[in-house]
Amino acid sequence: MQWVRDLQRQPPTLWNESRRVIRHQLIEVTNDRNIIPSVQQLPLPHFLKRKILFEDEIKVLKTDVYN
């Protein structure tokens, strides 16, 4: 959980702030419903869609928890 502590100590990166804004807008547009279908429709490369959905971070968390 080091990355959580790191987030508290330093300002957000441009990428993290961008992801937050994108997710916030999608949540507003979908009226707080599931944003996954909306993210999948974005004209973005697949790796960016995964990052918007926190898939990479979840994978790291699962690895940390089970090791």
N, C-alpha and C positions, 0 to 999 in steps of 0.2 A: 504494500500500500504506500510505497514511497512516492509514487506519482501524485497521490492525493495531497501528501504533505508539501510536495514541491509546488503544487498549484496554489497553496495557501501562502507561500513565501514570495512568489514572484508574480508580476502582472501576466495576464493571459497573452499567449502568442497571437499573432494575426490570424493564424489558422483556427485556433480555438474560439476566438471572438467571432470569426466569420461563421463557423459551424453553429455557434450559439444563435446568431441572428437568423441564419437559414432555418434552423429548427423552430425558432420562435415564430417566424412567418408562416411556416407550414402548419404549425399548431393552430395559429389564428385562422388560416384559410380552411382547415379541416374541422374547425369548431372543437378542438381538443380530442379529435378522434385519432386513430392510428395514422401516423405519418409515413409509414413504410411504403404504401402504394404511391404516395405523392413523390417520395424520394426516388422511387424506381422510374418515374416518368420524367424526371429532370434530364435535360440534355447534357449530361456530364459523363465522364469516364467512370467505369465501374468502381475503380479504386476510390474515387472521391465519394461516390454514393455510400460505399462501405464506411468511410471515415465519418460521413454525416450521421450515419446510424450507429456510430461507436462500435462497429463490429470488431475492428482491430483491438480496441481497448478491452473489450469483453473477452476476447481470446487470450490476451495477456493476463487478465484477472483470473480466468479459469486456470491458466497454467500456474500462476502464483499460488492459488488456493490449493491445488492438488499436488504441488511439489513441496 
